[in-house]
Amino acid sequence: MPRDYKQEYKTYHSKPAAKKKRAAANRARKKLGLKKGDPRDAGHIKRNGGEGKGNIRPQSVKSNRSHGGRIGSKAGKAAGGRKSRR
């Protein structure tokens, strides 16, 4: 079954929350000077550091979307690649 983009737009992309999220991502890209077609994302340095220029950096799409929300050099490095439970 092919993907129905019209239905997807109606159910998700046209909603106010989705528009705000997309606008925030576009603002972050603009602050970093990333142009359309640039293969990098605007990634956060600190999780709760805000949207300012001091907390975003250009990052490859693969590394930015692979950490599952965990940010930092040691995130997910313990015990088989997952955070260990104590």
N, CA, C and O atoms as a CHARMM CRD file, in Angstrom:
* protein
*
  344
    1    1 MET  N      0.83700  -1.17500   0.00000 PROA 1      0.00000
    2    1 MET  CA     0.00000   0.00000   0.00000 PROA 1      0.00000
    3    1 MET  C      0.88800   1.24800   0.00000 PROA 1      0.00000
    4    1 MET  O      1.75100   1.38700   0.86800 PROA 1      0.00000
    5    2 PRO  N      0.69100   2.14700  -0.95100 PROA 2      0.00000
    6    2 PRO  CA     1.53500   3.34400  -1.01400 PROA 2      0.00000
    7    2 PRO  C      1.20000   4.33100   0.10400 PROA 2      0.00000
    8    2 PRO  O      0.11100   4.31000   0.67800 PROA 2      0.00000
    9    3 ARG  N      2.14400   5.16900   0.38200 PROA 3      0.00000
   10    3 ARG  CA     1.99700   6.16400   1.44500 PROA 3      0.00000
   11    3 ARG  C      1.04100   7.26600   0.99200 PROA 3      0.00000
   12    3 ARG  O      1.17200   7.77800  -0.12000 PROA 3      0.00000
   13    4 ASP  N      0.09500   7.63000   1.82900 PROA 4      0.00000
   14    4 ASP  CA    -0.89500   8.65300   1.51100 PROA 4      0.00000
   15    4 ASP  C     -0.47700   9.97800   2.15300 PROA 4      0.00000
   16    4 ASP  O     -0.78800  10.24800   3.31200 PROA 4      0.00000
   17    5 TYR  N      0.23300  10.79400   1.37600 PROA 5      0.00000
   18    5 TYR  CA     0.77800  12.04300   1.90800 PROA 5      0.00000
   19    5 TYR  C     -0.31600  13.05100   2.24700 PROA 5      0.00000
   20    5 TYR  O     -0.18300  13.81800   3.20100 PROA 5      0.00000
   21    6 LYS  N     -1.38000  13.05000   1.48000 PROA 6      0.00000
   22    6 LYS  CA    -2.47700  13.97300   1.73500 PROA 6      0.00000
   23    6 LYS  C     -3.11600  13.68500   3.10000 PROA 6      0.00000
   24    6 LYS  O     -3.38800  14.59900   3.87800 PROA 6      0.00000
   25    7 GLN  N     -3.34600  12.41400   3.36800 PROA 7      0.00000
   26    7 GLN  CA    -3.92200  12.01100   4.65300 PROA 7      0.00000
   27    7 GLN  C     -2.94500  12.29600   5.80100 PROA 7      0.00000
   28    7 GLN  O     -3.35400  12.72000   6.88300 PROA 7      0.00000
   29    8 GLU  N     -1.66300  12.06200   5.55500 PROA 8      0.00000
   30    8 GLU  CA    -0.63900  12.31500   6.56100 PROA 8      0.00000
   31    8 GLU  C     -0.59200  13.80300   6.92200 PROA 8      0.00000
   32    8 GLU  O     -0.44600  14.16100   8.09000 PROA 8      0.00000
   33    9 TYR  N     -0.71600  14.65700   5.91700 PROA 9      0.00000
   34    9 TYR  CA    -0.72000  16.09400   6.17500 PROA 9      0.00000
   35    9 TYR  C     -1.94400  16.47600   7.00200 PROA 9      0.00000
   36    9 TYR  O     -1.84400  17.25700   7.94700 PROA 9      0.00000
   37   10 LYS  N     -3.08900  15.92500   6.64300 PROA 10     0.00000
   38   10 LYS  CA    -4.32900  16.23400   7.36600 PROA 10     0.00000
   39   10 LYS  C     -4.27700  15.81500   8.82400 PROA 10     0.00000
   40   10 LYS  O     -4.72000  16.54500   9.71100 PROA 10     0.00000
   41   11 THR  N     -3.72400  14.62100   9.06300 PROA 11     0.00000
   42   11 THR  CA    -3.75600  14.08600  10.42300 PROA 11     0.00000
   43   11 THR  C     -2.60300  14.54800  11.30100 PROA 11     0.00000
   44   11 THR  O     -2.73000  14.53200  12.52600 PROA 11     0.00000
   45   12 TYR  N     -1.46700  14.96400  10.70800 PROA 12     0.00000
   46   12 TYR  CA    -0.32500  15.34500  11.54800 PROA 12     0.00000
   47   12 TYR  C      0.26900  16.70100  11.17000 PROA 12     0.00000
   48   12 TYR  O      0.29600  17.60700  12.00300 PROA 12     0.00000
   49   13 HSD  N      0.73800  16.85900   9.95300 PROA 13     0.00000
   50   13 HSD  CA     1.54000  18.01700   9.57700 PROA 13     0.00000
   51   13 HSD  C      0.78800  19.34100   9.60800 PROA 13     0.00000
   52   13 HSD  O      1.41800  20.39600   9.68300 PROA 13     0.00000
   53   14 SER  N     -0.53100  19.31500   9.55300 PROA 14     0.00000
   54   14 SER  CA    -1.29800  20.56100   9.57800 PROA 14     0.00000
   55   14 SER  C     -1.66800  21.00000  10.98800 PROA 14     0.00000
   56   14 SER  O     -2.21600  22.08800  11.16700 PROA 14     0.00000
   57   15 LYS  N     -1.38300  20.18400  11.98500 PROA 15     0.00000
   58   15 LYS  CA    -1.74300  20.50600  13.37300 PROA 15     0.00000
   59   15 LYS  C     -0.81400  21.58900  13.92900 PROA 15     0.00000
   60   15 LYS  O      0.36100  21.64600  13.56700 PROA 15     0.00000
   61   16 PRO  N     -1.34000  22.44600  14.80800 PROA 16     0.00000
   62   16 PRO  CA    -0.52500  23.54000  15.36100 PROA 16     0.00000
   63   16 PRO  C      0.75100  23.07400  16.05000 PROA 16     0.00000
   64   16 PRO  O      1.78400  23.73300  15.92300 PROA 16     0.00000
   65   17 ALA  N      0.71300  21.96400  16.77300 PROA 17     0.00000
   66   17 ALA  CA     1.91800  21.47500  17.46100 PROA 17     0.00000
   67   17 ALA  C      2.99200  21.06800  16.45600 PROA 17     0.00000
   68   17 ALA  O      4.17500  21.33700  16.66700 PROA 17     0.00000
   69   18 ALA  N      2.58700  20.42600  15.37100 PROA 18     0.00000
   70   18 ALA  CA     3.54300  20.00300  14.34900 PROA 18     0.00000
   71   18 ALA  C      4.13200  21.21400  13.63400 PROA 18     0.00000
   72   18 ALA  O      5.31500  21.22400  13.29400 PROA 18     0.00000
   73   19 LYS  N      3.30900  22.22900  13.40900 PROA 19     0.00000
   74   19 LYS  CA     3.79900  23.44500  12.74400 PROA 19     0.00000
   75   19 LYS  C      4.82600  24.16100  13.61900 PROA 19     0.00000
   76   19 LYS  O      5.83700  24.65800  13.12200 PROA 19     0.00000
   77   20 LYS  N      4.56000  24.21100  14.93700 PROA 20     0.00000
   78   20 LYS  CA     5.49900  24.85800  15.85700 PROA 20     0.00000
   79   20 LYS  C      6.82100  24.10100  15.92200 PROA 20     0.00000
   80   20 LYS  O      7.89100  24.71000  15.96200 PROA 20     0.00000
   81   21 LYS  N      6.74300  22.77600  15.93200 PROA 21     0.00000
   82   21 LYS  CA     7.95000  21.95100  15.97300 PROA 21     0.00000
   83   21 LYS  C      8.78700  22.15000  14.70500 PROA 21     0.00000
   84   21 LYS  O     10.01100  22.26100  14.76700 PROA 21     0.00000
   85   22 ARG  N      8.11200  22.19200  13.56400 PROA 22     0.00000
   86   22 ARG  CA     8.80300  22.39100  12.28700 PROA 22     0.00000
   87   22 ARG  C      9.42200  23.78600  12.22700 PROA 22     0.00000
   88   22 ARG  O     10.54400  23.94900  11.74900 PROA 22     0.00000
   89   23 ALA  N      8.68900  24.79500  12.71400 PROA 23     0.00000
   90   23 ALA  CA     9.19800  26.16400  12.70500 PROA 23     0.00000
   91   23 ALA  C     10.43000  26.29400  13.60500 PROA 23     0.00000
   92   23 ALA  O     11.37600  27.00200  13.26000 PROA 23     0.00000
   93   24 ALA  N     10.42200  25.61400  14.75700 PROA 24     0.00000
   94   24 ALA  CA    11.57200  25.65400  15.66800 PROA 24     0.00000
   95   24 ALA  C     12.79100  25.00900  15.01600 PROA 24     0.00000
   96   24 ALA  O     13.90800  25.50900  15.15100 PROA 24     0.00000
   97   25 ALA  N     12.58100  23.91000  14.31700 PROA 25     0.00000
   98   25 ALA  CA    13.69200  23.24000  13.62300 PROA 25     0.00000
   99   25 ALA  C     14.24300  24.13600  12.51500 PROA 25     0.00000
  100   25 ALA  O     15.45600  24.20900  12.31900 PROA 25     0.00000
  101   26 ASN  N     13.36000  24.81100  11.79700 PROA 26     0.00000
  102   26 ASN  CA    13.79600  25.71600  10.72900 PROA 26     0.00000
  103   26 ASN  C     14.56600  26.90600  11.28400 PROA 26     0.00000
  104   26 ASN  O     15.55400  27.33800  10.69200 PROA 26     0.00000
  105   27 ARG  N     14.10900  27.44800  12.44200 PROA 27     0.00000
  106   27 ARG  CA    14.82600  28.56100  13.08100 PROA 27     0.00000
  107   27 ARG  C     16.23400  28.13800  13.50300 PROA 27     0.00000
  108   27 ARG  O     17.19700  28.88200  13.31600 PROA 27     0.00000
  109   28 ALA  N     16.34200  26.94500  14.07100 PROA 28     0.00000
  110   28 ALA  CA    17.65000  26.44800  14.51600 PROA 28     0.00000
  111   28 ALA  C     18.58900  26.27000  13.33000 PROA 28     0.00000
  112   28 ALA  O     19.77000  26.60700  13.41500 PROA 28     0.00000
  113   29 ARG  N     18.06700  25.74000  12.22200 PROA 29     0.00000
  114   29 ARG  CA    18.89200  25.57700  11.01400 PROA 29     0.00000
  115   29 ARG  C     19.35900  26.93400  10.49700 PROA 29     0.00000
  116   29 ARG  O     20.50100  27.08400  10.06300 PROA 29     0.00000
  117   30 LYS  N     18.46700  27.91700  10.54800 PROA 30     0.00000
  118   30 LYS  CA    18.81800  29.25300  10.05500 PROA 30     0.00000
  119   30 LYS  C     19.90500  29.88600  10.92100 PROA 30     0.00000
  120   30 LYS  O     20.82100  30.51700  10.39400 PROA 30     0.00000
  121   31 LYS  N     19.81500  29.72600  12.25500 PROA 31     0.00000
  122   31 LYS  CA    20.82700  30.26800  13.15600 PROA 31     0.00000
  123   31 LYS  C     22.20700  29.70600  12.86000 PROA 31     0.00000
  124   31 LYS  O     23.21400  30.40400  12.98300 PROA 31     0.00000
  125   32 LEU  N     22.24500  28.42100  12.46500 PROA 32     0.00000
  126   32 LEU  CA    23.52800  27.77500  12.17600 PROA 32     0.00000
  127   32 LEU  C     24.00700  28.03100  10.75200 PROA 32     0.00000
  128   32 LEU  O     25.14700  27.71300  10.41300 PROA 32     0.00000
  129   33 GLY  N     23.15300  28.59700   9.92700 PROA 33     0.00000
  130   33 GLY  CA    23.53100  28.85300   8.54300 PROA 33     0.00000
  131   33 GLY  C     23.47400  27.61200   7.66600 PROA 33     0.00000
  132   33 GLY  O     24.14300  27.55300   6.63400 PROA 33     0.00000
  133   34 LEU  N     22.68300  26.61900   8.06300 PROA 34     0.00000
  134   34 LEU  CA    22.54000  25.41000   7.25300 PROA 34     0.00000
  135   34 LEU  C     21.54800  25.68000   6.13000 PROA 34     0.00000
  136   34 LEU  O     20.43100  26.13600   6.37600 PROA 34     0.00000
  137   35 LYS  N     21.95200  25.40100   4.91200 PROA 35     0.00000
  138   35 LYS  CA    21.12000  25.66500   3.74100 PROA 35     0.00000
  139   35 LYS  C     20.29100  24.44200   3.37700 PROA 35     0.00000
  140   35 LYS  O     20.53800  23.33700   3.86000 PROA 35     0.00000
  141   36 LYS  N     19.30300  24.66100   2.51300 PROA 36     0.00000
  142   36 LYS  CA    18.49100  23.56600   2.01900 PROA 36     0.00000
  143   36 LYS  C     19.38800  22.58500   1.26700 PROA 36     0.00000
  144   36 LYS  O     20.19600  22.99600   0.43400 PROA 36     0.00000
  145   37 GLY  N     19.25300  21.31400   1.55200 PROA 37     0.00000
  146   37 GLY  CA    20.08500  20.30900   0.89900 PROA 37     0.00000
  147   37 GLY  C     21.31900  19.93100   1.70500 PROA 37     0.00000
  148   37 GLY  O     21.98700  18.95000   1.38000 PROA 37     0.00000
  149   38 ASP  N     21.63800  20.69600   2.75800 PROA 38     0.00000
  150   38 ASP  CA    22.76400  20.34800   3.62000 PROA 38     0.00000
  151   38 ASP  C     22.40100  19.07300   4.38500 PROA 38     0.00000
  152   38 ASP  O     21.33000  19.00900   4.98800 PROA 38     0.00000
  153   39 PRO  N     23.26600  18.06400   4.37200 PROA 39     0.00000
  154   39 PRO  CA    22.89300  16.78500   4.97900 PROA 39     0.00000
  155   39 PRO  C     22.93500  16.76600   6.51100 PROA 39     0.00000
  156   39 PRO  O     22.73000  15.71300   7.11500 PROA 39     0.00000
  157   40 ARG  N     23.19400  17.89700   7.13600 PROA 40     0.00000
  158   40 ARG  CA    23.30500  17.93000   8.60000 PROA 40     0.00000
  159   40 ARG  C     22.02400  18.44800   9.24700 PROA 40     0.00000
  160   40 ARG  O     21.23000  19.13900   8.60800 PROA 40     0.00000
  161   41 ASP  N     21.83300  18.11000  10.50900 PROA 41     0.00000
  162   41 ASP  CA    20.74500  18.60000  11.33800 PROA 41     0.00000
  163   41 ASP  C     21.29400  19.61000  12.32900 PROA 41     0.00000
  164   41 ASP  O     22.50500  19.70000  12.53000 PROA 41     0.00000
  165   42 ALA  N     20.40100  20.36900  12.94600 PROA 42     0.00000
  166   42 ALA  CA    20.76800  21.22100  14.06800 PROA 42     0.00000
  167   42 ALA  C     20.52200  20.40200  15.32900 PROA 42     0.00000
  168   42 ALA  O     19.37000  20.20400  15.71600 PROA 42     0.00000
  169   43 GLY  N     21.58000  19.92500  15.97400 PROA 43     0.00000
  170   43 GLY  CA    21.45100  19.07800  17.15400 PROA 43     0.00000
  171   43 GLY  C     21.69800  19.86800  18.42000 PROA 43     0.00000
  172   43 GLY  O     22.46600  20.83000  18.42400 PROA 43     0.00000
  173   44 HSD  N     21.04500  19.46300  19.49300 PROA 44     0.00000
  174   44 HSD  CA    21.22600  20.12300  20.78300 PROA 44     0.00000
  175   44 HSD  C     22.47900  19.60300  21.48100 PROA 44     0.00000
  176   44 HSD  O     22.79900  18.41700  21.40400 PROA 44     0.00000
  177   45 ILE  N     23.17700  20.49600  22.15700 PROA 45     0.00000
  178   45 ILE  CA    24.36200  20.12200  22.92300 PROA 45     0.00000
  179   45 ILE  C     23.93500  19.62800  24.30100 PROA 45     0.00000
  180   45 ILE  O     24.36500  18.56200  24.74300 PROA 45     0.00000
  181   46 LYS  N     23.08000  20.41000  24.98500 PROA 46     0.00000
  182   46 LYS  CA    22.53400  20.01100  26.28600 PROA 46     0.00000
  183   46 LYS  C     21.05100  19.75100  26.12400 PROA 46     0.00000
  184   46 LYS  O     20.37300  20.44600  25.36700 PROA 46     0.00000
  185   47 ARG  N     20.55700  18.77400  26.81600 PROA 47     0.00000
  186   47 ARG  CA    19.15300  18.39400  26.68000 PROA 47     0.00000
  187   47 ARG  C     18.19500  19.51600  27.09500 PROA 47     0.00000
  188   47 ARG  O     17.23300  19.79400  26.37800 PROA 47     0.00000
  189   48 ASN  N     18.43800  20.15500  28.22200 PROA 48     0.00000
  190   48 ASN  CA    17.55200  21.20600  28.71500 PROA 48     0.00000
  191   48 ASN  C     18.19100  22.58000  28.57400 PROA 48     0.00000
  192   48 ASN  O     17.95300  23.46300  29.39800 PROA 48     0.00000
  193   49 GLY  N     18.98900  22.76500  27.55100 PROA 49     0.00000
  194   49 GLY  CA    19.72100  24.00600  27.40500 PROA 49     0.00000
  195   49 GLY  C     19.01700  25.06700  26.59800 PROA 49     0.00000
  196   49 GLY  O     19.54800  26.16800  26.45600 PROA 49     0.00000
  197   50 GLY  N     17.84200  24.78600  26.06200 PROA 50     0.00000
  198   50 GLY  CA    17.09300  25.78000  25.30700 PROA 50     0.00000
  199   50 GLY  C     17.41000  25.74200  23.82300 PROA 50     0.00000
  200   50 GLY  O     18.08500  24.84000  23.32600 PROA 50     0.00000
  201   51 GLU  N     16.89300  26.76100  23.12600 PROA 51     0.00000
  202   51 GLU  CA    16.99800  26.81800  21.66400 PROA 51     0.00000
  203   51 GLU  C     18.03100  27.83800  21.18600 PROA 51     0.00000
  204   51 GLU  O     18.12400  28.10200  19.98700 PROA 51     0.00000
  205   52 GLY  N     18.80200  28.41100  22.09900 PROA 52     0.00000
  206   52 GLY  CA    19.75100  29.45900  21.72600 PROA 52     0.00000
  207   52 GLY  C     20.92700  28.93000  20.91000 PROA 52     0.00000
  208   52 GLY  O     21.18300  27.72700  20.86600 PROA 52     0.00000
  209   53 LYS  N     21.63700  29.85600  20.26700 PROA 53     0.00000
  210   53 LYS  CA    22.76800  29.48400  19.41500 PROA 53     0.00000
  211   53 LYS  C     23.86100  28.76900  20.20100 PROA 53     0.00000
  212   53 LYS  O     24.60700  27.97600  19.62700 PROA 53     0.00000
  213   54 GLY  N     23.97400  29.03300  21.50500 PROA 54     0.00000
  214   54 GLY  CA    24.98500  28.38000  22.32700 PROA 54     0.00000
  215   54 GLY  C     24.67100  26.92100  22.62800 PROA 54     0.00000
  216   54 GLY  O     25.52200  26.20200  23.15100 PROA 54     0.00000
  217   55 ASN  N     23.45700  26.47400  22.30500 PROA 55     0.00000
  218   55 ASN  CA    23.07700  25.09900  22.61200 PROA 55     0.00000
  219   55 ASN  C     22.79200  24.26200  21.37600 PROA 55     0.00000
  220   55 ASN  O     22.34500  23.12300  21.50500 PROA 55     0.00000
  221   56 ILE  N     23.03300  24.78500  20.19400 PROA 56     0.00000
  222   56 ILE  CA    22.83200  23.98200  18.98600 PROA 56     0.00000
  223   56 ILE  C     24.13300  23.89600  18.20200 PROA 56     0.00000
  224   56 ILE  O     24.96700  24.80100  18.24800 PROA 56     0.00000
  225   57 ARG  N     24.28900  22.80200  17.49100 PROA 57     0.00000
  226   57 ARG  CA    25.48800  22.60700  16.67900 PROA 57     0.00000
  227   57 ARG  C     25.09000  21.81800  15.44100 PROA 57     0.00000
  228   57 ARG  O     24.12800  21.05100  15.47400 PROA 57     0.00000
  229   58 PRO  N     25.82000  22.00000  14.35500 PROA 58     0.00000
  230   58 PRO  CA    25.55400  21.15900  13.18500 PROA 58     0.00000
  231   58 PRO  C     25.98500  19.73200  13.49700 PROA 58     0.00000
  232   58 PRO  O     27.07300  19.50700  14.02700 PROA 58     0.00000
  233   59 GLN  N     25.14300  18.78900  13.17200 PROA 59     0.00000
  234   59 GLN  CA    25.40700  17.39000  13.50700 PROA 59     0.00000
  235   59 GLN  C     24.86800  16.53000  12.37300 PROA 59     0.00000
  236   59 GLN  O     23.85800  16.86900  11.75600 PROA 59     0.00000
  237   60 SER  N     25.53800  15.42300  12.10000 PROA 60     0.00000
  238   60 SER  CA    25.04900  14.54900  11.03900 PROA 60     0.00000
  239   60 SER  C     23.68600  13.99400  11.42200 PROA 60     0.00000
  240   60 SER  O     23.39800  13.78100  12.60000 PROA 60     0.00000
  241   61 VAL  N     22.85900  13.76300  10.42500 PROA 61     0.00000
  242   61 VAL  CA    21.51600  13.24700  10.66300 PROA 61     0.00000
  243   61 VAL  C     21.59400  11.91400  11.39600 PROA 61     0.00000
  244   61 VAL  O     20.80900  11.65500  12.30900 PROA 61     0.00000
  245   62 LYS  N     22.53400  11.07500  10.99800 PROA 62     0.00000
  246   62 LYS  CA    22.66600   9.74800  11.60000 PROA 62     0.00000
  247   62 LYS  C     22.95500   9.84200  13.09800 PROA 62     0.00000
  248   62 LYS  O     22.30400   9.16900  13.89700 PROA 62     0.00000
  249   63 SER  N     23.92300  10.67000  13.48200 PROA 63     0.00000
  250   63 SER  CA    24.26500  10.74600  14.90300 PROA 63     0.00000
  251   63 SER  C     23.19900  11.49100  15.70600 PROA 63     0.00000
  252   63 SER  O     22.97000  11.17300  16.87300 PROA 63     0.00000
  253   64 ASN  N     22.54900  12.47600  15.09300 PROA 64     0.00000
  254   64 ASN  CA    21.55000  13.25800  15.82300 PROA 64     0.00000
  255   64 ASN  C     20.29900  12.43900  16.11000 PROA 64     0.00000
  256   64 ASN  O     19.68700  12.60600  17.16500 PROA 64     0.00000
  257   65 ARG  N     19.91100  11.57200  15.20900 PROA 65     0.00000
  258   65 ARG  CA    18.66700  10.82700  15.38800 PROA 65     0.00000
  259   65 ARG  C     18.87800   9.42800  15.95100 PROA 65     0.00000
  260   65 ARG  O     17.90500   8.70900  16.17700 PROA 65     0.00000
  261   66 SER  N     20.10700   9.03100  16.18000 PROA 66     0.00000
  262   66 SER  CA    20.36500   7.66500  16.64000 PROA 66     0.00000
  263   66 SER  C     20.47200   7.54200  18.15100 PROA 66     0.00000
  264   66 SER  O     20.38600   6.43100  18.67400 PROA 66     0.00000
  265   67 HSD  N     20.65400   8.64000  18.86800 PROA 67     0.00000
  266   67 HSD  CA    20.88300   8.52200  20.30300 PROA 67     0.00000
  267   67 HSD  C     19.60000   8.38100  21.10400 PROA 67     0.00000
  268   67 HSD  O     19.66900   8.27600  22.32800 PROA 67     0.00000
  269   68 GLY  N     18.45200   8.37500  20.48400 PROA 68     0.00000
  270   68 GLY  CA    17.20000   8.11800  21.18300 PROA 68     0.00000
  271   68 GLY  C     16.87200   9.12800  22.26400 PROA 68     0.00000
  272   68 GLY  O     16.25200   8.77300  23.26700 PROA 68     0.00000
  273   69 GLY  N     17.26200  10.34900  22.08800 PROA 69     0.00000
  274   69 GLY  CA    16.95800  11.37400  23.07100 PROA 69     0.00000
  275   69 GLY  C     18.03000  11.56700  24.11700 PROA 69     0.00000
  276   69 GLY  O     17.98500  12.54200  24.86700 PROA 69     0.00000
  277   70 ARG  N     19.00300  10.65800  24.19000 PROA 70     0.00000
  278   70 ARG  CA    20.08700  10.80500  25.16800 PROA 70     0.00000
  279   70 ARG  C     21.17900  11.65500  24.54000 PROA 70     0.00000
  280   70 ARG  O     21.60100  11.41500  23.40900 PROA 70     0.00000
  281   71 ILE  N     21.62500  12.64700  25.28800 PROA 71     0.00000
  282   71 ILE  CA    22.61900  13.57600  24.77500 PROA 71     0.00000
  283   71 ILE  C     23.85100  13.52200  25.65900 PROA 71     0.00000
  284   71 ILE  O     23.73700  13.42000  26.88000 PROA 71     0.00000
  285   72 GLY  N     25.01400  13.58900  25.05800 PROA 72     0.00000
  286   72 GLY  CA    26.26100  13.59600  25.80300 PROA 72     0.00000
  287   72 GLY  C     27.18700  12.50900  25.29500 PROA 72     0.00000
  288   72 GLY  O     26.74600  11.57200  24.62900 PROA 72     0.00000
  289   73 SER  N     28.46200  12.62900  25.60400 PROA 73     0.00000
  290   73 SER  CA    29.44400  11.68600  25.07200 PROA 73     0.00000
  291   73 SER  C     29.32300  10.29800  25.69600 PROA 73     0.00000
  292   73 SER  O     29.71000   9.31800  25.06000 PROA 73     0.00000
  293   74 LYS  N     28.80500  10.18100  26.90700 PROA 74     0.00000
  294   74 LYS  CA    28.73000   8.89000  27.58700 PROA 74     0.00000
  295   74 LYS  C     27.33100   8.25500  27.50300 PROA 74     0.00000
  296   74 LYS  O     27.12900   7.17000  28.04800 PROA 74     0.00000
  297   75 ALA  N     26.38500   8.88700  26.85100 PROA 75     0.00000
  298   75 ALA  CA    25.00700   8.38400  26.81200 PROA 75     0.00000
  299   75 ALA  C     24.94300   7.03400  26.12200 PROA 75     0.00000
  300   75 ALA  O     25.37200   6.89400  24.97700 PROA 75     0.00000
  301   76 GLY  N     24.41900   6.05700  26.80500 PROA 76     0.00000
  302   76 GLY  CA    24.19800   4.74300  26.21700 PROA 76     0.00000
  303   76 GLY  C     25.44700   3.90600  26.04200 PROA 76     0.00000
  304   76 GLY  O     25.41500   2.94200  25.27700 PROA 76     0.00000
  305   77 LYS  N     26.54300   4.21900  26.70700 PROA 77     0.00000
  306   77 LYS  CA    27.80200   3.49800  26.50800 PROA 77     0.00000
  307   77 LYS  C     27.98100   2.32400  27.46700 PROA 77     0.00000
  308   77 LYS  O     28.83800   1.47300  27.22900 PROA 77     0.00000
  309   78 ALA  N     27.20400   2.25500  28.53300 PROA 78     0.00000
  310   78 ALA  CA    27.41500   1.22400  29.54500 PROA 78     0.00000
  311   78 ALA  C     26.72200  -0.08900  29.18400 PROA 78     0.00000
  312   78 ALA  O     25.67900  -0.07200  28.53000 PROA 78     0.00000
  313   79 ALA  N     27.26900  -1.19700  29.58700 PROA 79     0.00000
  314   79 ALA  CA    26.67000  -2.53900  29.52700 PROA 79     0.00000
  315   79 ALA  C     25.93300  -2.83600  28.23300 PROA 79     0.00000
  316   79 ALA  O     24.70300  -2.82800  28.19700 PROA 79     0.00000
  317   80 GLY  N     26.67000  -3.09300  27.19100 PROA 80     0.00000
  318   80 GLY  CA    26.06400  -3.50900  25.93800 PROA 80     0.00000
  319   80 GLY  C     25.38800  -2.40400  25.17000 PROA 80     0.00000
  320   80 GLY  O     24.48100  -2.67000  24.38100 PROA 80     0.00000
  321   81 GLY  N     25.80100  -1.17400  25.37500 PROA 81     0.00000
  322   81 GLY  CA    25.25900  -0.08200  24.62500 PROA 81     0.00000
  323   81 GLY  C     24.01900   0.55800  25.21900 PROA 81     0.00000
  324   81 GLY  O     23.48300   1.49800  24.63300 PROA 81     0.00000
  325   82 ARG  N     23.55000   0.09000  26.34500 PROA 82     0.00000
  326   82 ARG  CA    22.38400   0.67000  26.99000 PROA 82     0.00000
  327   82 ARG  C     22.77700   1.18600  28.36300 PROA 82     0.00000
  328   82 ARG  O     23.77300   0.74400  28.93600 PROA 82     0.00000
  329   83 LYS  N     22.01500   2.09700  28.87600 PROA 83     0.00000
  330   83 LYS  CA    22.30000   2.58700  30.22400 PROA 83     0.00000
  331   83 LYS  C     22.00100   1.47700  31.21300 PROA 83     0.00000
  332   83 LYS  O     20.93300   0.86900  31.15600 PROA 83     0.00000
  333   84 SER  N     22.92600   1.20600  32.11300 PROA 84     0.00000
  334   84 SER  CA    22.74400   0.11900  33.06000 PROA 84     0.00000
  335   84 SER  C     21.80800   0.53300  34.18100 PROA 84     0.00000
  336   84 SER  O     21.79200   1.69200  34.59500 PROA 84     0.00000
  337   85 ARG  N     21.03500  -0.41200  34.66300 PROA 85     0.00000
  338   85 ARG  CA    20.12000  -0.14200  35.77200 PROA 85     0.00000
  339   85 ARG  C     20.83700  -0.39600  37.08000 PROA 85     0.00000
  340   85 ARG  O     21.65100  -1.31500  37.17100 PROA 85     0.00000
  341   86 ARG  N     20.55400   0.38800  38.07400 PROA 86     0.00000
  342   86 ARG  CA    21.19100   0.22600  39.37500 PROA 86     0.00000
  343   86 ARG  C     20.20200  -0.21100  40.39300 PROA 86     0.00000
  344   86 ARG  O     20.55700  -0.40100  41.55600 PROA 86     0.00000
